[in-house]
């Protein structure tokens, strides 16, 4: 500090003391502000587990688009992998000293969940197909009775169905009869 500056601050300090004030020189204030600043992060960002927002905030040159490319292309082992995923070489070189390539636990977990979902969807599809076949089997087009009030008699099982029953007019082998004729032929009424 120059001598004129020292004298200035000394006189200001003396004036402040007379008034009951404490005056701190600007250079001292600047030093204190620097002490208050948080220390720069020495911790590296793991590109295999960090969120897009974390990468945007912590890595110079990484914006929303680049962060999305990094997240979408996981997992990585080298800088070259980042470049292959679409990160510009210039950006990759710039962030190289600030990143690590840890285990991609989150990425692996997400991949496993996606594969499990696909297997589940495939299994559901097979089950749905099975159900559809069963439904189609059950959905045989019902035959219409020649007269109202007739029953449908399954000629193999000797069971008859009344109008409104699930199998009324739908069994493979059968015929319409009056209920009286069905009983005479030895058929019995289906249980509900």
Residue pairs with C-beta under 8 A, 6 or more apart in sequence:
1 27
9 23
9 25
12 23
13 23
15 23
16 22
16 23
41 58
44 98
44 99
44 100
45 54
45 55
45 58
45 59
45 98
45 99
45 100
46 99
46 100
46 101
46 102
47 55
47 70
47 74
47 76
47 82
47 99
47 100
47 101
48 74
48 75
48 76
48 101
48 102
48 103
48 104
48 105
48 106
48 107
49 102
49 103
49 104
49 105
49 106
49 107
50 58
51 71
52 64
52 67
52 68
52 70
52 71
53 67
55 62
55 66
55 67
55 70
55 71
56 62
56 63
56 64
56 67
58 98
59 95
59 98
59 99
60 94
60 95
60 98
61 90
61 91
61 94
61 95
62 70
62 91
62 95
66 87
66 88
66 91
69 85
69 86
69 87
70 76
70 82
70 85
70 87
72 85
73 81
73 82
73 84
73 85
73 86
74 104
74 107
75 101
75 104
75 107
75 108
76 82
76 85
76 101
76 104
77 101
78 101
79 92
79 93
79 96
81 101
82 92
83 89
83 92
138 166
138 170
140 170
140 171
140 172
141 170
142 168
142 169
142 170
143 152
143 169
143 170
143 176
144 169
145 152
145 163
145 169
145 176
146 176
147 176
149 163
149 178
149 179
150 176
150 177
150 178
150 179
151 160
151 161
151 162
151 163
151 176
151 177
151 178
151 179
151 182
152 160
152 161
152 165
152 167
152 168
152 169
152 170
152 171
152 174
152 175
152 176
153 159
153 160
153 161
153 174
153 175
153 176
153 177
153 182
153 185
153 187
154 160
154 161
154 167
154 171
154 173
154 174
154 187
155 173
155 174
155 175
156 171
156 173
157 171
158 185
158 186
158 187
158 188
159 187
159 188
159 189
159 190
160 177
160 179
160 182
160 187
160 188
160 189
160 190
161 167
161 168
161 169
161 171
161 190
162 168
162 179
162 189
162 190
165 190
165 192
167 190
169 176
177 185
